[in-house]
Each structure stands twice: as structure tokens, then as C-alpha cells.
Amino acid sequence: MALSVIKQISVFLVNKPGVLAQVTQALADAKVNIKALTLVDSQEHGVLRLVLENGERGTDILKSLDVPVTETDVLCIEMANRPGALADICNRLASEHININYAYCTTGAKGGKTYGIFKVSDVKKAQKVLEQRKPIRKRQPVKRLQIRT
């Protein structure tokens, strides 16, 4: 499993037809490849999170569109594209009390691999935990998920 700390770009977009097309077209015109993305919306705006092959160039392009842009350190983890690969990472982080704030994955990377993008509570600790290949502490069975609204 290869992992690295990379910059994720977040773009705050007005939730209207054509806005996402404008952003992705600007990146395409600049020949900036999107490695991974997720889009979360509300009624008024959306948050587009991107991992780009050329992050600096992509950030400059996005800022030229006059949209709010921020950068965040996230973990980019190359995983095997198989059942349990994501669960293994989540369990390793949970066993060391590292919270996953959010995550998203790609499919179809080279050699049957996929990329997982993880925003975690402690990037350096998470990187250290995931680089070690020690056994995971025995997990207790989940009796009931506690979901609060």
C-alpha cells in the first residue's frame, strides 16, 4: 500500500446548472487531470473537493474563475481494488483512535488499484499507523451504530 500526504483543493460553488461544467472545462483546457473528486451539495452551494495531478496549476486555474478555493492536507492511499481493502484502513485508523472526517475513493487505477482520499484528525499519526504492518487490535463486534441527527 503506497500512501502520501497531498493537497486537496476545495472549491465552493453556487448550486446552479453549468457551474460544475465551467470548472471542469477550465481544468481540461489547462490540461490538468483530475485524479479524484467528490461533490457535496446544499440548496445554495456545493463543495467540490479535488485531487489533481498538477495541484499548483489547478489551484491557479480555479482562482482565476473567482471562486473560493482552499487547500487541505489529506492522505492519498493506493489500495488493492478488492473487498476489505477499505475496511482494513478504517480499522487500522480506528484502532489508534484516529477519526476519519470524510473519505472518497476512485476506481480503475493502474494495476487493479484504487485511490482512497482520507481527511483524518491527525495526518502524521495516521501516516505512521498505516505505514506499519503490525496486526490490528482485536475488534469488538458492532452491536448497534449510534447515529445522531
C-alpha positions as CSV (number, residue, x, y, z in Angstrom):
1,M,0.0,0.0,0.0
2,A,1.5,3.3,-1.1
3,L,0.5,6.4,0.8
4,S,1.4,10.0,0.8
5,V,0.2,13.3,2.2
6,I,-1.1,15.5,-0.6
7,K,-3.0,18.8,-1.1
8,Q,-6.7,18.5,-1.7
9,I,-8.4,21.5,-3.3
10,S,-11.9,22.5,-2.1
11,V,-14.0,24.8,-4.3
12,F,-17.2,26.4,-3.1
13,L,-19.6,26.6,-6.0
14,V,-23.1,28.2,-6.5
15,N,-25.6,25.4,-6.9
16,K,-26.7,26.2,-10.4
17,P,-26.7,24.4,-13.8
18,G,-23.4,24.8,-15.7
19,V,-21.2,25.8,-12.8
20,L,-19.5,22.4,-12.4
21,A,-19.2,22.2,-16.2
22,Q,-17.4,25.6,-16.2
23,V,-14.9,24.4,-13.5
24,T,-14.1,21.1,-15.1
25,Q,-13.8,22.6,-18.5
26,A,-11.3,25.2,-17.2
27,L,-9.2,22.4,-15.8
28,A,-9.5,20.4,-19.0
29,D,-8.5,23.4,-21.1
30,A,-5.4,23.8,-18.9
31,K,-4.6,20.1,-19.3
32,V,-4.9,19.5,-15.5
33,N,-6.0,15.9,-14.8
34,I,-8.4,15.1,-12.0
35,K,-7.3,12.1,-10.0
36,A,-10.2,12.1,-7.6
37,L,-13.2,14.2,-6.8
38,T,-16.3,14.4,-4.7
39,L,-19.1,16.9,-4.7
40,V,-21.4,17.6,-1.7
41,D,-24.3,20.0,-2.0
42,S,-26.8,22.0,-0.1
43,Q,-29.6,24.2,-1.5
44,E,-27.4,27.2,-2.0
45,H,-23.9,25.9,-2.7
46,G,-21.8,22.9,-3.3
47,V,-18.3,21.9,-2.1
48,L,-16.2,20.3,-4.8
49,R,-13.2,18.5,-3.4
50,L,-10.5,17.6,-5.9
51,V,-7.1,15.9,-6.0
52,L,-5.3,17.0,-9.2
53,E,-2.2,15.7,-10.9
54,N,-0.8,19.2,-11.0
55,G,-2.3,20.8,-7.9
56,E,-0.5,24.1,-8.1
57,R,-1.5,24.7,-11.7
58,G,-5.1,23.6,-10.9
59,T,-5.3,26.0,-7.9
60,D,-4.2,28.9,-10.1
61,I,-6.8,28.0,-12.8
62,L,-9.6,27.7,-10.2
63,K,-8.6,31.0,-8.5
64,S,-8.8,32.7,-11.9
65,L,-12.5,31.7,-12.1
66,D,-13.1,33.9,-9.0
67,V,-14.4,31.1,-6.8
68,P,-13.4,30.5,-3.2
69,V,-10.6,27.9,-3.1
70,T,-8.9,26.3,-0.1
71,E,-6.2,23.6,0.3
72,T,-6.2,20.8,2.9
73,D,-3.7,18.1,3.7
74,V,-5.2,14.7,3.1
75,L,-3.9,11.1,2.9
76,C,-3.9,9.6,-0.6
77,I,-3.7,5.8,-0.2
78,E,-3.2,3.4,-3.1
79,M,-5.2,0.3,-2.2
80,A,-5.9,-3.0,-3.8
81,N,-9.3,-3.0,-5.6
82,R,-10.8,-5.8,-3.6
83,P,-13.3,-6.4,-0.8
84,G,-11.9,-5.5,2.6
85,A,-9.2,-3.1,1.5
86,L,-11.1,0.0,2.7
87,A,-12.2,-1.8,5.9
88,D,-8.6,-2.6,6.7
89,I,-7.6,1.0,6.5
90,C,-10.6,2.2,8.5
91,N,-9.9,-0.5,11.2
92,R,-6.2,0.4,11.5
93,L,-7.1,4.1,12.0
94,A,-9.9,3.3,14.4
95,S,-7.7,1.0,16.5
96,E,-5.4,4.1,17.1
97,H,-8.3,6.5,17.8
98,I,-7.8,8.4,14.6
99,N,-11.1,9.9,13.3
100,I,-11.9,9.9,9.6
101,N,-13.7,13.2,9.0
102,Y,-14.5,12.2,5.4
103,A,-13.2,9.9,2.6
104,Y,-13.8,9.2,-1.0
105,C,-12.3,6.7,-3.4
106,T,-11.6,6.2,-7.1
107,T,-11.9,3.1,-9.2
108,G,-9.8,1.7,-12.1
109,A,-6.3,2.9,-11.2
110,K,-3.3,1.2,-12.8
111,G,-2.8,-2.5,-12.0
112,G,-6.2,-3.0,-10.4
113,K,-5.5,-0.4,-7.7
114,T,-7.8,2.3,-6.4
115,Y,-7.0,5.6,-4.6
116,G,-8.6,6.4,-1.2
117,I,-8.6,10.1,-0.1
118,F,-8.9,10.5,3.6
119,K,-9.3,13.6,5.7
120,V,-8.3,12.5,9.2
121,S,-8.0,14.1,12.6
122,D,-4.2,13.6,12.7
123,V,-2.5,13.2,9.4
124,K,1.0,12.5,10.7
125,K,-0.2,9.9,13.2
126,A,-2.4,8.2,10.5
127,Q,0.5,8.1,8.1
128,K,2.7,6.4,10.8
129,V,0.0,3.9,11.7
130,L,-0.7,2.9,8.1
131,E,3.0,2.5,7.2
132,Q,3.3,-0.1,10.0
133,R,2.1,-3.5,9.1
134,K,1.5,-4.7,12.7
135,P,-1.6,-6.7,13.3
136,I,-4.8,-4.8,14.1
137,R,-6.0,-5.0,17.7
138,K,-8.9,-7.4,18.1
139,R,-12.1,-5.6,17.2
140,Q,-15.3,-5.8,19.3
141,P,-18.4,-6.7,17.3
142,V,-20.6,-3.8,16.5
143,K,-23.9,-4.2,18.3
144,R,-25.6,-1.0,17.1
145,L,-24.4,2.0,15.3
146,Q,-25.2,5.2,17.1
147,I,-26.2,7.8,14.6
148,R,-27.3,11.1,15.9
149,T,-29.2,13.7,13.9
